[in-house]
């Protein structure tokens, strides 16, 4: 009888246990995890995102397919965890940034597919704007104002350049090419939103049209100094303010999901841009903490504290998160084609299993003079050339698949070094710690070479999907599921720490120190220059 009573109490305890549900909408997949109080994953579900390529350089996503995928992973993860929807204390969402659509405010029907952050349809428009007389006048006037006032905000305006990676000019392209969008704008019936905004609209049956500060700051339309949509940018590009969502805190009660969707209302307690979410998931709460995510692209972020960083070399000032009255800013550099390059090599059958690429790279002493430029989507900071092409250079009759694989992996680490040196040079903030996550961080060759080139240790977390975890942390702090950030730090786990190798410590026959890599790096930089401005010549 006592035994039956104990089992009954255990079942009651299990039914009373609550969880945080977190969904990450990435470039290649949608993932959902159910987290317990130890931040352990109790259930998961994943589905693929299928990009659409209607024209060369155009990259889109089907809004309906994305919504269906979102519902699928949520229900699948809860089922996998063996719990009930009513046990979910809060829902949190992290999303890829810069991917947007517009839709009918009344019906919720999108006017067009999501236009991806990888999309290059606005590259020529960006080039035209950056070379225009208008921009030259703006730069001259604001430089004079900066000389007189020494205000960083004025300096930022003097350095404004447009990139196709930001929403700005892709949205201008939409407003120019879609008559139904212009008509909806005229009737004040048009909503603009990145993925987070659209999901919130759908989850609440159209009750809210909002985003958070981390997502807003990633669009290129937001003024991080004034913490509002930029009147300067919207006026310059004729972007109507009426279509933009309200901006709320990252840790905010966004309301509950409509009961008809999951059977019960679930509070939505955090919405966060994926890279900022990964930063929070890595517990990079202090000034000088660095997070490097190597997924589809590489995103390197440094915590700059309570003030936005003004860059001259291409680092972008972002709102990391706004929770209560606290605002934390990041400076970010990125390389767009990290995982893309690895997937491309796999599609070419340079290898059969991505897990073997590190061993393949180590199987040869060097890349046989071969250099790879990872530039399917142009080159980002510090070169900032959307017209650069991806290329192999230095091919010889002696070149093997192993040399090609090694050259591709080396290029990822070389781009890491470029971004890291730009970050050191521009921010002048002492680096406290470096943590690297994302799918490509599982590659020991890339991790070790990055540590060697940086000349300092880098840590890899036990789990690589930190965007989900970061958004969950913010939601959990908002509900009291977790009490403090110190508690979150204690939950942090590290898989491996990579330390820079000295010449006397290199035991692997193919190991090289950063000094030995100098001539290889110089050859690679020459290859970069020869790949630049390629598409303007064809």
Buried (B, 14 or more C-beta within 10 A) or exposed (E): EEEEEEEEEEEEEEEEEBBBBBBBBBBBBBBBBBBBBEBEBBBBBBBEBEBEEEEEBBBBBBBEBBBEBBBBBBBBBBBBBEBEBEBBBBBBBBBBBBBBBBBBBEEBEBBBBBBBBBBBBBBBBBBEBBEEEEBEEBBEEBBEBBEEEEBBBBBBBBBBEBBBBBBBBBBBBBBEEBEEBBEBBEEEBBBBBBBBBBBBBBBBEBEBBBBBBBBBBBBBBBBBBEBEBBEEBBEBBEBBEEBBBEBBBBBBBBBBBBEEBBEEBBBBBBBBBBBBBBBBBBBBBEBBBBBBBBBBBBBBBBBBBEEBBBBEBBBBBBBBBBBEEEBBBBBBBBBBBBBBBBBBBBEEEBBEEBEEBBBBBBBBEBBBBBBBBBBBBBBBBBBBBBBBBBBBBBBEEEBBBBBBBBBBBBBBBBBBBBBBBBBBEBBEBEBEBBBBBBBBBBBBBBBBBBBBBBEBEBBBBEBBBBBBBBBBBBBBBBBEBBEEBEBBEEBBEEEEEBEBBEEEEBEEEEBBBBEBBEEBBEBBEEBBEBBBEBBEEE
